[in-house]
Amino acid sequence: MLEVNGISYRYQNESWLFKQLNITIEPGEVVGLFGPSGSGKSTMAKIIAGYIKPQEGFVKADGEHYFHNKVNPVQLVWQHPEKAINPRWRMKETIIEGEQLDEGLLHTLGIRNEWLTRFPSELSGGELQRFCLARALGPSTRYLIADEMTTMLDALTQAQIWHAVLRLTKERNVGMLAISHDRHLLSRISGRIIDFSDLVHNSSETV
């Protein structure tokens, strides 16, 4: 189980962005997190994925702290894939940066062999996001955080990517937190939906 226990965060000299948030996600479960832009969802996602440390509280994956671990069992996929990829590396190098090349995973995500030798500037946003997902869904990943993952993509590409991701997380029993301002999308992909404003308001409760 992914356990977010009493996390609080604020930027220096500012008021609390949120306090005492609690969330649990079971292996294989897809949880939607709904809320408007600028509400603190992405900051919370970075904390859960171990990019930043909360001032209060902790996060555990299957009972273990992982903030300083070399191999992180919780992976985050960002809204803008071009910001998450080294522009000087060919795409095959980006994939291998994760763990190892998994041809079955690449096939499921619709990644073509000819894309592997290209640079990020030669691919579309949807193509880059597929590579980010391939890197995130390595064999050590137990939980995936998808932060507005397909917001910038066209409807067809969105559908293709979500179909692949839901299939992969189900096959691998990977729990997922899908973050979006699109409640309709979340209602189609999630087993349950958490409203971020309710989460902040009822911060002493675990959801």
N, C-alpha and C positions, 0 to 999 in steps of 0.2 A: 504493500500500500504506500502511495505517496502521501505524506503527512505534512501539511503546512500548519504549524502550531504557533499561534499568538504572534505573528510577525508584525512589526511596526517599522515605518520608514518615513524619514523626512530629509530633504536636502538642507545643506548647511544654512543656518540662520532663517529658515522658513518654518511655517507651521507643519504639523504632521500631515503627510499625504494620506496615510491610513494607520490605524492602530489595532493591534490584537486580532489580525485576520486569521481565520481557521478554515482550512479546506482539506478534504480527503478524496483521493482518487484511487480506485481499486485497479489492479492489473486487468487490462482488457476493457476497461470502462472508458467511454467517451463522455466527457463533461464539457458543456458549453458555458462560457463566461461572457455575459452580455453587458455592454456599457458604452457610453459615448467616448469619443476621442478626448484625450487630456484628463481622464478621470483617475489615472494611476494604474491602469491594467498592465501596461507594458513594463512599468517599474516592478510590479509584483512578479511578472513573468521572468524578469532578469534575476530577481531574488531566488525564485524557485529553481531556475536553471544554474544558479551558483555564480552568476556574473558579478553581483554585488551582494554585500552582507547586510542584513537588517540590523537596526539598532536594538531591536528586541525580538525574541522568539527564535525559532529554528525550523529547518525543513529536513525531513528524513525520507529516504527511499528504501522501502522494505526493511525499516528499522535501523538503517545506517545513515550517519552523517556523511556527506560527500563533497562539502564545500572546497576542500583542498585536494581532492582525489585527482590523479592524473587522468583516469578514465571516468567520465561523468555518466551515470546511468540516466540522467535527465537531460534531454537535448531540446534546444530552442530553435525554432525556424522563424525568421523575421519576415516582416512585411516587404522589405526592399532587399531582394537577393543580391543585387549588385553591390550592396554595402557589406555583404558578408563573405565575399569571394575576393581573393587576391587577383587584381587585374593583370598581373605579370605571369601568372601560372596558366598553363593549358588545363582544360577541364579534367583530364585524367589525373593530373597532380592534385587537383582539388578533392576529387573522390578519394584518392589514396591517403590524403591527409587525415581522413576519418579513421578507417581501420584497414580494410582490404577491399579489393574490387569484387563485388558480388554481381555477377552477370544476370542472375535471376531477378535481383532487385532492380537493376537498370532496365530490364525488359518490362517489368511490371509498371515502372514509372514512365515508360515510354521514351527512354533515353536512347537515341540512335548512336551507333558506333562511330559515325563520322563526326559527331559532336565532341568526342573525347579529345581530338587533336586541336580543337579550336580554343581561342581565347574568349573570355567573358564578353568582350565588346562585339563579338561576332554572333552572339546568341540573343534571343528575345528574353523578356522577363519571365515568361512561362517556362522556357527551356532552362534558364538559370535556376528557377525555383525547384525544378525537378532534381537538379544536381545538389542543391542544398538539402533536399529531403533524403537523397541517397546517402549523403554524408552523415546526416543526423540519425538515420535508421540503421546504424551499424549493429553488429551482434551483441554489443554490451548495453544497448539502449533498452531501458525498461519503461520509460515514460517520455512522452513527447509533448512539448508546449508549442502550439501553433498560434502565433500572435499575428492576427489579421493576415494570415498566410497567402490568401488569394485575392485580397482586396483590389490590387492593382491590375488584375488579369481579366481578360474577356470571359464571358459566361461559359463558352465551350471549354476553354482551358481550365477554368475553375472546376467544372464538373468532372473533367478527366482526372485532375490532380486529386480531388477529394475521393473519387471512386477508388483510385490506386491506394491512397493513404489509408482509407477505412479498411480496405482488403488486407493491407500489410499489417496494420495494427491488430486486426482480428486474428490473423494467422500466427502472429508472434506474441499474442497476449500482452501487447504494449498498451498501457493506459495513456490517455491523451486529454489534455486541457486545450480546447479550441476557443480562442479568444476572438471576439468579433463585435462590431456594432450592428451587425445584420442578424436580427433575431430570427428571421425566416430561414436563413442558412443554418443557424444553430439548431432550429427545430427539426431540420431534416437529417442532421448528422449526429446529434447528441442523444444520449439516453436520458439526461437531465440537464437543465439550464439553471445557472446561478446568475442573478442580477447583481452586478458589482455594487450598485448603490445600496441594495439590501444587505449585501455582505459587509459593507463598511458600517452601515447603520446598526446591524445586529452582530457587531464584531466579536462578542463574547461567545457566540454560538459556533458550532462546527457544522459545516455543510458538505 
